[in-house]
Amino acid sequence: RSEMQIAAIQHDIIWEDPQANHERLAPLIEQAAATGTEMIVLTEMYATGFSMNSKVIAEPPDGTSVNFLSDQAKTHGVWVAASVPIKDKEEENPVNRLVLAGPTGENYHYDKRYPFSFAQEDQHYRAGDRSTTVSINEVRYTLTICYDLRFSDAYWPSAPETDCYLVVANWPETRRHHWRSLLVARAIENQAYVVGANRVGSDPNVSYSGDSLVVDPLGEIIAECPPGMEATIVAEIDPEKVKEIRKSFPFMDDRKT
């Protein structure tokens, strides 16, 4: 069996309070795991909100918010993905790190390559310098974060080795049309699944509608959360479908890089 069930949890975030967010999310993760899903995707900066107070909220790579993801993965026998502000270099800014924790202690990560300069993220978090693709149960996942979605060239190089892109986000409600359109565009142009997990609620600066989606390799939306409320969606990722579509429509062969 090559198919893999994946869940995206569209959740609110209590501002800069990791412990409170861990407590709120634990039952939502438990409920998602009970559906038989094998991977659970939370949002960007799931435990703090999209805060530029990086010197205060950033944690070490083995801090409480990463440990929470690892503990949940082990407890429920699933993979769990979410981003965390991480301070990993003494003299440099923290990174916005997407952590993928596995059921037997696996830990992969991707550091956001495109900090959101419009909100001065680039002044408070340093950019990552490489992409990350992880193969799990025959499904190849490439990890991305929020603003990355606007840059197709961030997705193209990894496409031949990718069945599904994960996109964790705090994407504002005012640009929800962009969010939905870009998720579909990345799926169509790369002939891959795209899972977009976005928060709801509001922080001191911005309101969020969620609009979390799973898009198939033809750009069809196969699961979506209702906007503005906490919800969980579950969908099936089938790498055989990716192969079949790419064979039937070999459009990527014509790319010029």
Secondary structure, DSSP 4 states (H G I P E B T S, - for coil): ---EEEEEEE----TT-HHHHHHHHHHHHHHHHTTT-SEEE--TTTTT-S-S-HHHH-B-TTSHHHHHHHHHHHHHTSEEEEEEEE--STTS--EEEEEEE-TTS-EEEEE-SS--GGGTHHHHSPPP----EEEETTEEEEEEEGGGGG-GGGTTTTGGG-SEEEEEE---GGGHHHHHHHHHHHHHHHTSEEEEEE-EEE-SS-EEE---EEE-TTS-EEEEPPTTS-EEEEEEE-HHHHHHHHHHS-GGGG---
